[in-house]
Amino acid sequence: MQDEQIFITKELRMRLIQLEYKNLPEEQLIQEIERIYLEETGELLPAEVNVYTSSESSKLKEDSSGYDGTALLFSSEDNNIDEVYIISQGSQGIVDWSYNIESMLAGKNYSQAEATHDFTVDALEEFGITFNENEMDQVEIPVVGLHSLAHNNNITSYLLYDTFSKVYSVNGAQTNYYQLFDADGKFEKRLKDEFPVLEYDLDAIYSLPPADIEAIAKDFYADKAKNIYQDISIHDPLYAISGVRGFFTLGNVTPHKTSDNHQGLRRVADKIPDDAVVALQKLAIDYTVAKENGSMEDIIKDLTGVDMAVVEQFDGLWGSAKTYFGSDFTEMVPGVNEKLPGLIENVQLITGNAEVIFDELMGATYITKNQRDELVEVFTEIEKELLLIQESFASIEFNRSTKGISAIGSDLSNAGKLYSAIQRLTDLFGQLNKEEYQDILDMIVAGHSIGEMINAIGEGEKSYLNGDLLMAPSNGGGGKDIWVNISAALRMYTEGKVVLEERTEEITRLVTTIGEEVTQFFKHEKKRLLDKINDIEQNPSAYSGMVQEYATSTVKGVERITVYDVITSKLNADHDSEIRLLNMSVTDGYTFIEKYRKAIEDMFDEEAKIAERFNLAEVVFGD
Amino acid sequence: MRLKLVLVFIAIIIVLGGCQMPNKNPSTQTEGEQEELKPADMDDEDLPDVRAFKDEFTRGFLQSTEETRPGYYPFSSATGAYKMDFPAEGKIGEKSYNIKNKSYEGVSIGVGNEQSDITHTIKVKYYNHLSDELKESRLGQMESNIGMDLEFEEKTSENQTLYLAPYQHAEEEYNKDIYGFAALILNEKKLGGIQIIYTSHCANNCGELKEMDMKQAQEWLKSVSFLEGLKDSDGNAR
């Protein structure tokens, strides 16, 4: 099988991944792919593009894993090109977040990896490629998996089912050997050979030495690792947590420093116990997901299961009694029992390690001393309130179900406690919600973005801004801080030309209109006038009434009327000068655009192929 | 205070008179006339002295302490979608257990102990979106999982279609004699299917024991069945 030829540079791959997130309609997506290819290579895309998305896939119609992806087929008989790219989308919606947290940190549920495989199989069929599903590694053409956060899906799918011939990722969620033990029967048997206890006790894997398992895993997947390529930002929070037990990095990995502000969180995370890192991550994600749902009340309900609207009814004696016996409270019980213990466990993991966590964050200059102190305090308080909520809740529930009405006295005081604890919890969450903490969170999340990464990869010659390609002039302009927005330049050139062409067309139409409408109308009117004059001169008596109007005495008869007419052969309005001016503005426009193009071209050496880019852009987008 | 409380008490009785107090645990109610205590709610001494009941997590899935047949107890999926016989010496891997709403459930069971001649790992995965269309893809995935080409035999009954393929690894491949089967069961009444990979690891007396073991495994497979038409734990008809 030959290597792929189209999306071979990292920049191209990353821009393609970024493009997929935009969910463009097919036609626009293809145009953008052509544009990106031209901008990056200075050449025309040498192949036809076919698009197939997971939303079109009948196999995934009922799929509930949350998988989202796009398949692209590039084909050209003339250029001997035939290659498929599967772009799996990273975390977007809430379904994805919860999947990712589950699979990455807990090492289980690989349903999105299965969906990745199902989708790829479906896409290859759709594209009319012949292959044997059981021998995906024998597919004749390159099938490349591209993705960011979805690395975990694609790689798991590849390791399990040979879905791809090559896997490429940016800031991917790493693969997890606990997950692979569950998912890959061959790896499972290899481990059982070494540790027979796993045959009858699957949980035993968590008590085996992680280093041994990792070594076996790396050895077991060594062949496939050769086809895995990863670019990882050391500022990516996902990279920070990939030191957690279970994760291991496979393939050819290139680390990048994508920001000068911090050294990244990996060192921080490595010093914090694994389960606290997991708890922190889980809490951050659950909180983010809950926040997407809305108000502080929603957040509290999502995290604890406690419905504020119900708790607020514990206001005053009569209200409390009503709530106490009402069905609202009963309905709340299962949710609280399901959510609260897990939340408390996670918060306790954080408070139990609060000193390490927040000292390390401070040491890495993510937070200040004051913020450190505040965060330690807030988490300690949150734990206290959560325990109080759990306690009063449990006693209400217990009394209601066992003692019934007789316990109401003590329970109303519990209800009061529950009410005020919830109030205080709301305030504490409010403190975490402050802008300064949101900014830190945003900065950490930015470390995961492709934007930061693609800039780091340009190595001083290329840079990217909102998806536009910027290039550093070859003959410098005196310093490295000058960047030319090539995407914008090409846009201005092609779109500017389109505008000028439209203007030329308008001018031609104007000239035609003047010719057709004004000149014809003039001729028509002139003829009408002359006809009338003829009529007057030939039938003078018929116009005696008209002569009478201008005569002082009574006109008895008219023998002859002679009309003295002077009709200029030319129109009074001469449009030629206006037309000339309009035409000149177009010429000026062209001159300006060409000068601009020349100026940009002059900033670069010939090897930069800037002129080719302008020429080709005009061919592809200039209509 | 006391008087006020009494007044409230009376008022409540008037307002709520006749209303039933909510049941502590609605899920313990069974559909049968007799309310039977689930193993999860029983005292330890009332439980059979086997591994499946000793493990608290596993116990939560078992519906009764009465054997369905010798050596097996009734298991019901937390999705409410299917049931099967559960081996007395089995234990569900708690950490790898995964459920997602009612759309997916993965149960991995380890059977046996250090002294067993043959140990088993049974992996049962339920998906609510599986259909005939995904059949080939999923059979292929199971072949990848086991690591060999398989010949699936199709057996259709009224409610479900079974695709079954036994397998046997070459002697030199692993330390133990490893064999078993892969099965895909598709629900014919609605969307949904179960993928099963049954693995036996035989250490001793394999020539003697293997045939019996495989027979037993296939017999067990017959116990896996969809609960179509019954009610789920929320009491909704499925």
Contacts between the chains, C-beta under 8 A, distances in Angstrom:
chain1	res1	chain2	res2	distance
A	58	B	133	6.4
A	59	B	133	5.8
A	59	B	134	5.6
A	59	B	137	6.8
A	61	B	129	7.7
A	62	B	128	7.4
A	62	B	129	3.4
A	62	B	131	7.1
A	62	B	191	5.8
A	63	B	129	5.4
A	64	B	100	7.0
A	64	B	101	7.3
A	64	B	103	4.0
A	64	B	104	7.0
A	64	B	128	7.1
A	64	B	129	6.2
A	65	B	104	7.6
A	102	B	98	7.2
A	106	B	95	7.4
A	106	B	98	7.9
A	107	B	95	7.8
A	107	B	96	7.8
A	108	B	95	7.2
A	108	B	96	5.2
A	108	B	97	7.6
A	108	B	98	4.6
A	108	B	106	7.1
A	109	B	98	4.4
A	109	B	100	6.7
A	109	B	104	7.2
A	109	B	106	6.8
A	111	B	100	7.3
A	111	B	104	5.6
A	111	B	127	7.6
A	114	B	141	6.6
A	117	B	137	6.9
A	117	B	141	6.6
A	118	B	134	6.4
A	118	B	137	5.1
A	121	B	137	5.4
A	121	B	140	7.9
A	133	B	136	6.2
A	133	B	137	6.7
A	133	B	140	4.2
A	134	B	140	5.1
A	134	B	143	5.3
A	134	B	144	7.3
A	134	B	149	6.4
A	160	B	141	7.2
A	160	B	144	5.9
A	160	B	145	6.9
A	161	B	140	7.3
A	161	B	141	5.7
A	161	B	144	4.7
A	162	B	144	6.9
A	178	B	95	7.5
A	178	B	96	7.7
A	181	B	96	7.8
A	182	B	93	8.0
A	182	B	96	4.6
A	182	B	106	7.4
A	182	B	108	6.7
A	183	B	145	7.9
A	184	B	145	6.7
A	185	B	145	3.8
A	185	B	146	5.3
A	185	B	147	6.6
A	185	B	197	6.2
A	185	B	199	7.6
A	186	B	145	7.3
A	186	B	146	7.6
A	186	B	147	4.4
A	188	B	121	7.6
A	189	B	147	7.8
A	189	B	169	7.8
A	189	B	174	5.9
A	189	B	178	6.4
A	189	B	199	7.6
A	192	B	121	7.8
A	192	B	174	7.8
A	192	B	201	6.7
A	193	B	174	5.3
A	193	B	175	5.0
A	193	B	176	7.7
A	196	B	119	7.6
A	196	B	176	7.6
A	196	B	201	7.4
A	197	B	114	7.5
A	198	B	110	7.6
A	198	B	121	7.9
A	199	B	110	6.5
A	199	B	112	6.9
A	199	B	119	4.0
A	199	B	120	7.5
A	199	B	121	5.9
A	199	B	199	8.0
A	199	B	201	4.7
A	200	B	89	7.9
A	200	B	91	7.4
A	200	B	110	4.0
A	200	B	111	5.8
A	200	B	112	4.1
A	200	B	113	6.1
A	200	B	116	7.0
A	200	B	119	4.4
A	200	B	120	7.3
A	200	B	121	7.4
A	201	B	91	6.5
A	201	B	93	7.8
A	201	B	110	4.9
A	202	B	91	8.0
A	202	B	93	3.1
A	202	B	95	7.7
A	202	B	96	5.7
A	202	B	108	5.0
A	202	B	109	7.9
A	202	B	110	4.9
A	202	B	121	7.1
A	203	B	93	5.1
A	203	B	94	5.7
A	203	B	95	5.2
A	203	B	96	7.5
A	206	B	95	5.9
A	317	B	4	7.2
A	317	B	8	6.4
A	318	B	8	6.7
A	318	B	11	7.9
A	321	B	8	5.3
A	321	B	11	7.8
A	321	B	12	5.8
A	322	B	15	7.8
A	325	B	12	6.4
A	325	B	16	5.7
A	325	B	19	7.7
A	327	B	22	7.4
A	330	B	22	4.5
A	400	B	21	7.5
A	400	B	22	7.6
A	401	B	21	7.8
A	401	B	22	7.5
A	401	B	24	4.1
A	402	B	24	7.9
A	404	B	21	6.1
A	405	B	9	6.9
A	405	B	12	7.2
A	405	B	13	7.9
A	408	B	5	7.6
A	408	B	8	7.7
A	408	B	9	7.2
A	409	B	5	6.1
